[in-house]
């Protein structure tokens, strides 16, 4: 299988050149995403034909689960369409499991220089002041549930302590309050136009960035009266510009970059990693918890 690996401020994805090369996307995502035995990525994205859009984006997380949509993945898919499918419509229309999203391609000197992706109109659970308490080991965390086609739980903190983040993230993701699991954002408000965020992604664990997580963080901050409707959102992998015009969808702007192209014997890789497949989610968690990353 020939593939292109594309990243958006450190959130990295494997794009098969021919999506039909993959018979079992869930199984392939687990094998390919493994950072020790596979290519290494936060997930697998197949770009498929679509009748009512320029393409359909099918996302499988590193643990093989299906994701409804992905903000950084949208920008990376726009780059894939620009460089490898010759799509020049601007904005590009990309169908996700959460609906069609518009992605404005930013051009500089005739080349792809980034993208501004429409993430969606946020939906909140309950009234504007509705927050819920989630018990996690030695604490009870209060946060706000936000949906952007995929689920998020946003917690405001004074400091983002990594050891606790690595405990609290997976505990909240799998809490029974979230039957479909959830992405988790820990947010520190720096100013009315600046947030610092760390994201524990459903099905991927700790990632360097999450576009829909950045959007959910701003939406929750605006709803709580903590920020303006536009802000710079700082994540471990870089900074995204997030904008939520009144009554419209949230838009997230940032870079996307081709990391490399490669070729892998997918059948052999899946066979070799088959014995460890059942441990994938635990492997992801332990890898993150013992790592020395940011």
C-alpha positions in Angstrom: 0.0 0.0 0.0 1.4 3.4 -1.0 0.5 6.2 1.3 1.1 9.9 2.2 1.6 10.9 5.8 0.2 14.5 6.5 0.3 16.4 9.7 -1.4 19.6 11.0 0.6 21.1 13.9 1.7 17.6 15.0 -1.7 15.8 14.6 -0.6 13.2 12.0 -2.6 11.0 9.7 -1.9 8.3 7.1 -3.7 8.8 3.7 -3.7 5.7 1.4 -3.0 6.8 -2.2 -5.7 4.3 -3.3 -8.3 3.8 -0.5 -9.5 0.6 -2.2 -6.2 -1.0 -1.1 -7.7 -1.4 2.4 -10.4 -4.0 3.0 -10.6 -3.5 6.8 -10.0 0.2 7.6 -10.4 -0.4 11.4 -7.8 -3.2 11.4 -5.5 -1.3 9.1 -5.7 1.8 11.3 -4.6 -0.1 14.4 -1.7 -1.7 12.6 -0.5 1.4 10.7 -0.9 3.9 13.6 1.3 1.9 16.0 4.3 4.1 16.5 6.6 1.1 17.4 5.5 -1.6 14.9 3.7 0.4 12.2 4.1 3.7 10.4 2.9 5.7 13.4 0.0 8.2 13.4 -3.0 9.5 15.2 -5.2 7.8 12.7 -6.0 6.7 9.2 -8.0 8.9 6.7 -9.4 7.5 3.5 -10.4 10.1 0.9 -13.3 8.6 -1.1 -15.4 9.8 -4.1 -18.6 11.6 -3.2 -21.6 12.7 -5.3 -22.5 15.9 -3.3 -19.0 17.1 -2.4 -15.4 17.1 -3.7 -14.7 14.0 -1.5 -15.7 12.0 1.5 -13.4 11.8 4.4 -13.5 8.5 6.4 -11.6 8.7 9.7 -10.4 5.8 11.8 -8.6 6.6 15.1 -5.4 4.9 16.2 -7.4 2.3 18.1 -9.5 1.5 15.1 -12.7 3.3 16.2 -14.5 5.5 13.7 -14.5 9.3 14.2 -17.4 11.5 13.0 -15.1 14.3 12.0 -11.7 15.9 12.7 -10.7 19.5 12.4 -7.0 19.0 11.7 -7.9 16.0 9.5 -10.0 18.4 7.4 -7.1 20.6 6.7 -4.9 17.6 5.9 -7.5 16.2 3.6 -7.7 19.5 1.8 -4.0 19.4 1.2 -4.3 15.8 0.0 -7.0 16.9 -2.5 -5.0 19.9 -3.7 -1.7 18.0 -4.2 -2.8 14.5 -5.2 -6.4 14.8 -6.6 -6.1 18.2 -8.5 -9.1 19.7 -6.7 -9.0 23.5 -7.2 -12.5 24.4 -5.9 -12.1 26.9 -3.1 -13.6 26.4 -0.6 -13.4 22.7 -1.0 -16.5 20.7 0.1 -15.6 17.6 2.2 -18.2 15.3 3.5 -17.6 13.8 7.0 -19.8 11.6 9.1 -21.0 14.8 10.7 -22.0 16.4 7.4 -20.4 18.4 4.7 -17.8 20.9 5.8 -16.3 23.8 3.8 -12.5 24.1 3.8 -11.0 27.4 2.5 -7.6 26.7 1.0 -5.1 29.5 1.7 -2.8 30.1 -1.2 0.6 31.8 -1.2 2.7 32.2 -4.4 0.4 29.7 -6.1 1.0 27.0 -3.5 -1.0 25.5 -0.6 -0.2 27.5 2.5 -2.7 26.2 5.0 -6.5 26.0 5.3 -9.4 27.4 7.2 -11.9 24.6 8.0 -15.5 25.0 9.0 -15.9 22.8 12.0 -19.6 23.2 12.6 -22.1 25.0 14.8 -21.5 23.9 18.4 -24.3 22.2 20.3 -24.5 22.4 24.1 -26.2 20.0 26.5 -28.6 22.0 28.6 -28.8 25.7 29.3 -25.9 28.1 28.9 -24.7 27.7 32.5 -25.1 23.9 32.5 -22.0 22.1 33.6 -21.7 18.6 35.0 -19.4 17.1 37.6 -17.4 14.0 36.7 -15.6 12.0 39.4 -12.1 11.0 38.5 -10.0 9.1 41.0 -8.9 11.8 43.5 -11.0 14.7 42.2 -14.3 15.8 40.8 -13.9 17.8 37.6 -16.6 20.2 36.5 -16.9 20.8 32.7 -19.1 21.5 29.8 -20.3 19.1 27.1 -20.0 20.4 23.6 -20.8 18.6 20.3 -19.3 19.5 17.0 -20.5 16.4 15.3 -18.2 14.6 17.7 -18.3 14.8 21.5 -16.2 17.0 23.7 -15.9 17.6 27.5 -14.2 20.9 28.3 -12.6 21.5 31.7 -11.2 24.9 32.7 -8.1 24.7 34.8 -5.6 27.1 36.4 -2.7 25.0 35.4 -2.3 22.0 33.0 -0.4 19.5 35.1 0.7 16.7 32.8 0.7 13.7 35.3 -2.8 14.5 36.3 -3.8 15.2 32.7 -2.6 11.7 31.8 -4.7 10.2 34.6 -7.8 12.4 34.1 -8.0 12.2 30.3 -8.6 8.5 29.9 -10.7 8.3 33.1 -13.1 11.0 31.6 -13.0 9.5 28.1 -14.4 6.2 29.3 -16.7 7.5 32.1 -20.2 6.0 31.9 -21.6 9.5 31.6 -20.3 9.4 28.1 -21.7 6.1 26.5 -19.9 6.8 23.2 -16.7 8.0 25.0 -15.6 11.6 24.6 -12.7 13.8 23.7 -11.4 15.8 26.7 -10.0 19.3 26.7 -8.2 20.9 29.6 -8.2 24.7 29.0 -6.4 27.6 30.6 -7.7 31.0 29.7 -4.7 33.3 29.1 -6.8 36.4 28.0 -10.0 37.3 26.2 -8.3 36.2 22.9 -5.9 33.5 24.0 -6.3 29.9 25.3 -3.9 27.2 26.1 -5.3 23.7 25.6 -4.3 20.1 26.0 -6.4 17.4 24.5 -7.0 13.8 25.3 -8.5 12.4 22.1 -11.1 9.6 22.1 -9.5 6.6 20.5 -6.0 8.2 20.2 -5.0 9.3 23.6 -2.7 12.4 24.1 -2.2 14.2 20.8 -0.2 17.3 19.9 -3.2 19.0 18.5 -6.9 18.7 17.9 -8.8 21.1 15.6 -12.3 20.2 16.8 -11.0 20.3 20.4 -9.7 23.8 19.8 -13.1 24.8 18.5 -14.9 23.1 21.4 -12.6 24.9 23.8 -13.4 28.3 22.4 -17.1 27.5 22.2 -17.2 26.6 25.9 -15.2 29.7 26.8 -17.5 32.0 24.9 -20.6 30.3 26.4 -19.1 30.8 29.9 -18.3 34.5 29.1 -14.5 33.9 29.5 -13.3 35.0 26.0 -14.2 36.9 22.9 -15.5 35.0 19.8 -12.0 34.9 18.2 -8.9 33.6 19.8 -5.5 32.0 19.3 -5.5 28.5 20.7 -2.1 27.2 21.8 -1.6 23.4 21.7 1.6 21.4 22.3 2.1 21.1 18.5 1.4 24.7 17.6 -1.2 27.4 17.5 -4.6 27.5 15.7 -6.7 30.6 14.9 -10.3 29.9 16.0 -13.2 32.2 15.1 -16.9 31.8 15.9 -19.1 34.5 14.3 -22.5 35.0 15.9 -25.0 32.4 14.6 -22.4 30.7 12.3 -20.2 27.7 12.3 -16.8 27.8 14.1 -13.8 28.1 11.7 -10.3 26.9 12.5 -7.3 28.0 10.5 -3.8 26.5 10.6 -1.1 24.7 8.5 -1.0 21.3 7.0 2.2 19.7 5.8 3.2 16.5 3.9 5.6 14.7 6.2 6.6 11.9 3.8 5.4 9.4 1.2 6.0 5.7 1.7 5.0 2.1 0.9 4.1 -0.6 3.3 3.2 -4.3 3.1 -0.1 -3.9 4.8 -1.1 -7.6 4.9 2.1 -8.6 6.5 2.0 -5.7 9.0 -1.5 -6.6 10.1 -0.5 -10.2 10.4 2.5 -9.4 12.5 0.6 -7.0 14.8 -2.5 -9.2 15.0 -1.4 -10.8 18.3 -1.1 -7.4 20.0 -4.4 -6.0 18.5 -6.4 -6.6 21.6 -3.9 -4.6 23.7 -3.9 -1.6 21.3 -5.9 0.8 23.5 -3.9 -0.1 26.6 -0.7 0.2 24.6 -1.7 3.7 23.5 -2.4 4.7 27.1 0.8 3.3 28.5 2.9 4.7 25.7 1.6 8.2 26.5 1.8 7.9 30.2 5.5 6.8 30.2 6.6 9.2 27.4 8.8 12.2 27.8 6.9 14.4 25.3 5.4 17.8 26.0 
